[in-house]
Amino acid sequence: MARRKKEENLIVKPKLLITIVDRNKTEFYYDHIASLGSNMQFITHGEGTNNNQALNLMGLNKNKGVIFSIISEEKQSEILDSLERKFNEIKGGKGISIVVSLTSVIGVSLYQFMIDNRK
């Protein structure tokens, strides 16, 4: 029983972090998340639905970058806290991040790559 509990603690649970930012800040946040321990990321572009001219006057645009990152459950709090600080500190750097649990991954090699545990 003690051995099984010890083995369960060795399993690193991967999470999917989705970060949406202004398109011109996408590369910055991509690099920032990678520096905090994400080994697998990709970027796609999106467009917000708000068509308000007042947003354009304030410098807010509807062209967005969406970053999908695989992170470990252990680093989730650290990464989210760091992103929150960056969202508040950087001029024009507002954004939103959410985390989704990944419940199954097929293949040991893929799992080890995702959690950056390759040997």
C-alpha positions as CSV (number, residue, x, y, z in Angstrom):
1,M,0.0,0.0,0.0
2,A,2.8,2.4,0.9
3,R,4.5,1.6,-2.4
4,R,1.4,2.4,-4.4
5,K,1.0,5.8,-2.7
6,K,4.7,6.6,-3.4
7,E,4.2,5.7,-7.1
8,E,1.1,7.9,-7.3
9,N,3.1,10.9,-6.1
10,L,5.6,10.5,-9.0
11,I,2.9,11.1,-11.6
12,V,3.1,14.6,-12.9
13,K,-0.3,15.7,-14.2
14,P,-0.2,17.8,-17.4
15,K,-2.6,20.7,-17.8
16,L,-3.6,22.7,-20.9
17,L,-3.0,26.5,-20.4
18,I,-5.0,28.7,-22.8
19,T,-3.8,32.3,-22.9
20,I,-5.5,35.0,-24.9
21,V,-3.7,38.3,-25.5
22,D,-3.5,41.1,-28.1
23,R,-1.9,39.8,-31.2
24,N,1.1,42.1,-30.9
25,K,2.0,40.7,-27.5
26,T,1.6,37.0,-28.5
27,E,5.4,36.3,-29.0
28,F,6.2,38.0,-25.7
29,Y,3.8,35.8,-23.7
30,Y,4.8,32.7,-25.6
31,D,8.4,33.2,-24.6
32,H,7.5,34.1,-21.1
33,I,5.4,30.9,-20.6
34,A,8.2,28.8,-22.1
35,S,10.7,30.3,-19.7
36,L,8.5,29.2,-16.8
37,G,8.6,25.6,-17.9
38,S,6.2,24.9,-20.7
39,N,7.8,22.4,-23.1
40,M,5.0,22.3,-25.7
41,Q,3.2,25.3,-27.1
42,F,1.5,26.6,-30.2
43,I,-0.1,29.8,-31.3
44,T,-3.1,30.6,-33.3
45,H,-4.7,33.9,-34.2
46,G,-8.3,34.9,-33.4
47,E,-10.5,37.9,-33.6
48,G,-12.7,39.2,-30.8
49,T,-16.4,39.8,-31.4
50,N,-16.7,43.3,-30.1
51,N,-17.1,45.8,-33.0
52,N,-17.1,48.9,-30.8
53,Q,-15.3,52.0,-32.2
54,A,-14.7,53.2,-28.6
55,L,-12.4,50.3,-28.1
56,N,-10.3,51.3,-31.1
57,L,-10.1,54.9,-29.7
58,M,-8.7,53.5,-26.4
59,G,-6.1,51.4,-28.2
60,L,-7.9,48.1,-27.6
61,N,-8.2,45.9,-30.6
62,K,-10.0,42.8,-31.5
63,N,-7.1,41.0,-33.1
64,K,-6.0,38.3,-30.6
65,G,-3.4,35.7,-30.2
66,V,-4.2,32.4,-28.5
67,I,-1.4,30.4,-27.0
68,F,-2.0,26.8,-26.1
69,S,0.6,25.5,-23.6
70,I,1.2,22.2,-21.8
71,I,2.2,22.8,-18.3
72,S,2.6,20.6,-15.2
73,E,0.2,20.8,-12.4
74,E,3.1,21.6,-10.1
75,K,3.9,24.8,-12.0
76,Q,0.3,25.9,-12.5
77,S,0.1,28.4,-9.7
78,E,3.6,29.9,-10.4
79,I,2.7,30.4,-14.1
80,L,-0.7,31.9,-13.4
81,D,0.7,34.2,-10.8
82,S,3.4,35.4,-13.2
83,L,1.0,35.9,-16.0
84,E,-1.3,37.9,-13.7
85,R,1.6,40.2,-12.8
86,K,2.6,40.6,-16.5
87,F,-1.0,41.4,-17.4
88,N,-1.0,44.2,-14.8
89,E,2.5,45.6,-15.4
90,I,2.9,45.7,-19.1
91,K,1.4,48.5,-21.1
92,G,-1.2,47.1,-23.5
93,G,-0.4,43.6,-22.1
94,K,-3.8,42.7,-20.8
95,G,-5.0,39.1,-21.3
96,I,-6.8,36.1,-19.9
97,S,-5.6,32.6,-19.0
98,I,-7.5,29.5,-18.2
99,V,-6.3,26.0,-17.3
100,V,-8.0,22.7,-18.4
101,S,-7.1,19.3,-17.0
102,L,-5.9,16.7,-19.4
103,T,-7.3,13.4,-18.3
104,S,-5.6,11.0,-20.7
105,V,-2.4,11.0,-22.8
106,I,-1.5,8.0,-25.0
107,G,2.2,7.0,-25.2
108,V,5.0,7.2,-22.7
109,S,7.3,9.2,-25.0
110,L,4.6,11.8,-25.7
111,Y,3.8,12.1,-22.0
112,Q,7.5,12.5,-21.1
113,F,7.9,15.2,-23.8
114,M,4.9,17.0,-22.5
115,I,6.1,17.2,-19.0
116,D,9.7,17.8,-20.0
117,N,11.0,14.6,-18.5
118,R,13.0,13.2,-21.5
119,K,16.1,11.2,-20.8
